[in-house]
Amino acid sequence: MMFRRAAQALRVAVREQEFLSILSVGVGLVVSGTVAYALGEGWNVVDAVYFAVATLTTSSIADPDLELTTGWLKLFTVLYVVVGIGIVVEILRRLAAAAVIVHQREQAEKAARQADR
């Protein structure tokens, strides 16, 4: 049921103005972080995408083997976090608003079914 609601919320959000643009920027951000970490630290793609997503979500799930050693990559990460957190929050805000709409629709349908009885 949770996955169904999440899928419905995503469908509602996609219809919203600019959501796909913001989502595309978020995906582009993960891709650019992955490329930067893979090339800058010589990590494989899995480690690089893991580090990029963990950094953007501020999850504090750190693999002790994944450590930034170059100064420019540390500066990149500062900018990556400052820009990326705002984008992630906006994506989540829009998805949450869509989830509220889905919930309201479900409640209205439930009330209409009960009224018909």
C-alpha positions, 0 to 999 in steps of 0.5 A, spaced: 500 500 500 505 504 501 508 503 494 502 504 491 501 511 494 508 513 493 507 511 485 501 515 485 504 521 489 510 521 484 504 521 478 501 527 481 508 530 482 510 529 475 504 533 472 506 539 477 509 545 473 517 544 473 517 538 477 521 534 472 526 539 471 528 539 478 528 532 478 533 532 472 537 537 476 537 532 482 539 526 477 544 530 474 547 532 480 548 525 482 551 524 476 556 529 476 558 527 483 559 520 481 564 522 475 567 527 480 569 522 485 570 516 480 575 521 476 578 525 482 579 519 487 580 513 482 574 510 485 569 505 482 562 507 479 559 504 485 563 507 490 563 514 487 555 514 486 554 511 494 559 517 496 555 522 492 548 520 494 550 519 502 553 526 501 547 529 498 542 526 503 547 527 509 546 520 511 553 520 515 553 513 513 561 513 511 565 507 509 572 508 512 575 506 506 572 512 502 576 518 504 577 525 500 584 526 499 585 532 494 583 539 496 580 541 490 575 535 491 574 537 498 572 544 495 567 541 490 564 537 496 562 543 499 559 546 493 556 540 492 553 539 499 550 547 499 547 546 492 545 539 492 541 539 499 537 545 497 535 541 490 534 534 494 529 538 499 525 541 494 524 534 490 522 531 497 517 537 498 514 537 492 513 529 493 510 530 500 505 535 497 503 530 492 502 525 497 498 530 501 494 531 495 493 523 494 491 522 501 486 527 500 483 524 494 483 517 498 479 520 503 474 524 499 473 517 495 472 513 502 467 519 504 463 518 497 463 511 498 460 511 505 455 516 503 452 512 497 451 506 502 
